[in-house]
Amino acid sequence: MDAVKRRKLVNGIVLILSTLAAFFGLLWLFWILGTLLYKGLGSLSWEVFVGDPPAPGDNTGGLKHAIVGQTIIVFLATVIGIPIGILAGTYLSEYGKGSRWANFIRDLSDVMMSIPSIVVGTFIYAIMVKPFGHFMGLAGSVSLAIMMIPIILRTTDDMLRMVPPELREAAYALGATKFKVIKDVVYRAAITGIVTGVILSVARIGGETAPLLFTSFNNNFFTLNIFQPMASLTVTMYDYAMSPYKYWQDLAWAAAIILTFGVLGANILGRVIAHYKFKK
Amino acid sequence: MAKSRGFWADWTFGKVAALSALLVVVILIALAVVLYGESELAIKTFGVWKFITSTVWNPPMNKFGGAPAIFGSVVSTIISILIAVPVAIGVAIFLTEIAPHYLRAPVGVAIELLAAIPSIIYGMWGLFFFAPFMRDKLQPVIHATLGKLPLIGQWFEGYTPGIGLLTASIVLSIMILPYTAAISRDSFKMVPDILKESAYALGATKWDVMKDVVIPYAKLGVVGGVILSLGRALGETMAVTFVMGNQPVIPHSLLEPATSITVTLANEFTEADSDIYLSSLFYLAFILFVMSFFVIVIGKFLFLKKVER
């Protein structure tokens, strides 16, 4: 066999192999998605959204406590995480710029982004749950906020640096202070990008379970008190899936599909905004 | 004075922004210090080397060794990388070189969205669907093929109840696949077209171009991406907690139930009833933190930084 033929043959084999690899990978992923849709849609009902937590062995009840708890925990996390993330990103882009200190913080924030989420959970357990002696919803929010901050910081920093310096200079020339320039010029120019970053970070932390296990814990009752243990969709899912009751396992699948749609919805929304913004 | 009000707003904003940035540093240092402080009791009692090598994890006797958990974390991470990386690179090659153009964007977006699915979903699927599949369908196949191999054959012996080290590793590999594939694809995409076109002009086949142009050019990025995926696999909790089995032993076979650092933490943290128990769990968390810290630093600063420059 001559060299050209051999090269063509090897080429063909490799192309087939990598196409197969792609289909093999996609196969697993669609198996998981298919299962989720099949089991989840089958167990969704009005009762799931409005019902009170089920009693053991009982075949009625829903996830109201977990849906509300999840919403509160994620909302509080954004209230804590967004201002800190945006301000820190602003500092890096507008004050620190390319300084060594700013680059150091950028690197640290990248490291922080990849810390295992369960480690963040143990950290918050040590500083918030142990001193107070009980689990609380707020602790869950703080651990999610810690995971959000580096993501928002990164996008804010990137987005603000894309604002052309001429805009800033024009405002300075009119006598505006730095604060005014940032507030009225830089933020306005970069707002879509920042909002996209925020939405994507919510999508990222919304599905996290591990940081909530030892912080907000779980609560089999409806509560609005953030200083008490609070149910979340994810931890409820974990507990119900591991339980021996068929009805609870079905509820876990219902929670799974609500959570996945919520997270994917936020993710797609963020992408659509980004696409629309950067297409122009 | 109106001017002074503007000055103070400006001054305050600058300080608050600087403090927020400082907070990132403070949180990271506090995290390391607090984890170390909480594990100090266990570090004093069991030492460093002894804790890492001791295989006894016996809460009622207050004897704790980290070897089973560390072993599980490291082995499941390695296996998942071994499975995920070739497939991910296949997906990346498919997406950048083979797939028709109208397929590239939708398949690429699909893969990125799959990376956004919460990890607990992978865990639940693993427990209810993959574990039975593993026990009934894959197990005989593994016994008949991998189990017959010399040397490594004994790793695939024994009976699996469905959940175990290998099951967890496979679920983990599916979980990190989209992530690895996305990074590899982005690295491949960064190869300038002119380089590839020059190679094609010389009569190279697609594989020649991949092997001699694209992969050498994108090498650092792919390796960095693989190392970051490794960090992700190491710290992944929910996808493996359901299917690992939580047995604090070093299993004889990959098919048997085992544990890992994250699985131990997720299962036992809220049940720890003595100080030394809790402290040992913090010790494990601290070890995981140190391990993933080094993995991230190596991946980000040794490989990916070079790509940016």
Interface residues (C-beta under 8 A of the other chain):
Chain A: R7 K8 V10 N11 V14 L15 L17 S18 T19 L20 A21 A22 F24 G25 L26 W28 L29 W31 I32 L33 T35 L36 K39 P83 I84 G85 L87 A88 T90 Y91 L92 E94 Y95 G96 A102 F104 I105 D107 L108 S109 D110 V111 M112 S114 I115 P116 S117 I118 V119 V120 T122 F123 Y125 A126 I127 I146 I149 P150 L153 T177 K178 F179 K180 I182 K183 A203 R204 G206 G207 E208 T209 A210 L213 F214 F217 T234 M237 Y238 A241 M242 Q249 A252 W253 A256 L259 T260 V263 L264 N267 I268 R271
Chain B: G6 F7 A9 D10 F13 G14 V16 A17 A18 L19 S20 A21 L23 V24 V25 I27 L28 A30 L31 V34 L35 G37 E38 P86 V87 A88 I89 G90 V91 I93 F94 L95 I98 A99 V107 V109 A110 I111 L113 L114 A116 I117 P118 S119 I120 I121 Y122 M124 W125 L127 F128 F129 I174 L177 P178 A181 T205 K206 W207 D208 M210 L228 G231 R232 L234 G235 E236 T237 M238 T241 F242 T262 L265 A266 F269 T270 L281 F282 A285 L288 F289 S292 F293 I296 V297 K300 F301
